[in-house]
Amino acid sequence: MRDFIAEQTDFDRDTAEMILAHTAGNAVERAYRRGDLMEKRRRVMEYYSDYACGKPQGKVIQLKIHSSD
């Protein structure tokens, strides 16, 4: 998941780390972080779900194979 976010999307690192429940930043930074980035996390997970389930992204055209049946 972390590699996918870094390599295939423009989502920010902090959101990715929070999704994976990684400890991000130093102790002072964590002490001042009040938000949960829920809306950003939701968008990342929706994007990943579409990717994992094979939903076409952007300008990708899904080809249909016609059988001779």
CYANA upper distance limits for C-alpha pairs under 8 A (distance plus 0.5 A):
  1 MET  CA      5 ILE  CA      6.76
  2 ARG  CA      6 ALA  CA      6.78
  2 ARG  CA     16 ALA  CA      7.07
  2 ARG  CA     17 GLU  CA      8.27
  2 ARG  CA     20 LEU  CA      8.27
  3 ASP  CA      7 GLU  CA      6.36
  3 ASP  CA      8 GLN  CA      8.47
  4 PHE  CA      8 GLN  CA      5.87
  4 PHE  CA      9 THR  CA      7.74
  5 ILE  CA      9 THR  CA      5.72
  5 ILE  CA     10 ASP  CA      7.91
  5 ILE  CA     11 PHE  CA      7.07
  5 ILE  CA     16 ALA  CA      7.35
  6 ALA  CA     10 ASP  CA      7.85
  6 ALA  CA     11 PHE  CA      8.04
  6 ALA  CA     13 ARG  CA      7.98
 11 PHE  CA     15 THR  CA      7.72
 11 PHE  CA     16 ALA  CA      7.89
 11 PHE  CA     44 VAL  CA      7.65
 12 ASP  CA     16 ALA  CA      7.10
 13 ARG  CA     17 GLU  CA      6.65
 14 ASP  CA     18 MET  CA      6.66
 14 ASP  CA     24 ALA  CA      7.34
 15 THR  CA     19 ILE  CA      6.69
 15 THR  CA     37 LEU  CA      7.19
 15 THR  CA     40 LYS  CA      7.22
 15 THR  CA     41 ARG  CA      6.63
 16 ALA  CA     20 LEU  CA      6.95
 16 ALA  CA     41 ARG  CA      8.09
 16 ALA  CA     44 VAL  CA      8.48
 17 GLU  CA     21 ALA  CA      6.65
 17 GLU  CA     22 HIS  CA      5.62
 17 GLU  CA     23 THR  CA      7.70
 17 GLU  CA     24 ALA  CA      6.92
 18 MET  CA     22 HIS  CA      6.41
 18 MET  CA     23 THR  CA      8.04
 18 MET  CA     24 ALA  CA      7.88
 18 MET  CA     36 ASP  CA      8.47
 18 MET  CA     37 LEU  CA      8.48
 18 MET  CA     41 ARG  CA      8.40
 19 ILE  CA     41 ARG  CA      6.82
 24 ALA  CA     30 ARG  CA      7.73
 25 GLY  CA     29 GLU  CA      6.14
 25 GLY  CA     30 ARG  CA      6.73
 26 ASN  CA     30 ARG  CA      6.75
 27 ALA  CA     31 ALA  CA      6.62
 28 VAL  CA     32 TYR  CA      7.00
 29 GLU  CA     33 ARG  CA      6.80
 37 LEU  CA     41 ARG  CA      6.47
 38 MET  CA     42 ARG  CA      6.53
 39 GLU  CA     43 ARG  CA      6.87
 40 LYS  CA     44 VAL  CA      6.86
 41 ARG  CA     45 MET  CA      6.68
 42 ARG  CA     46 GLU  CA      6.58
 43 ARG  CA     47 TYR  CA      6.62
 44 VAL  CA     48 TYR  CA      6.63
 45 MET  CA     49 SER  CA      6.47
 46 GLU  CA     50 ASP  CA      6.74
 47 TYR  CA     51 TYR  CA      6.81
 48 TYR  CA     52 ALA  CA      6.51
 49 SER  CA     53 CYS  CA      6.47
 50 ASP  CA     54 GLY  CA      6.59
 50 ASP  CA     55 LYS  CA      5.36
 50 ASP  CA     56 PRO  CA      7.98
 50 ASP  CA     57 GLN  CA      8.28
 51 TYR  CA     55 LYS  CA      6.41
 51 TYR  CA     56 PRO  CA      7.94
 51 TYR  CA     57 GLN  CA      7.94
 56 PRO  CA     60 VAL  CA      6.25
 56 PRO  CA     61 ILE  CA      7.45
 56 PRO  CA     62 GLN  CA      7.18
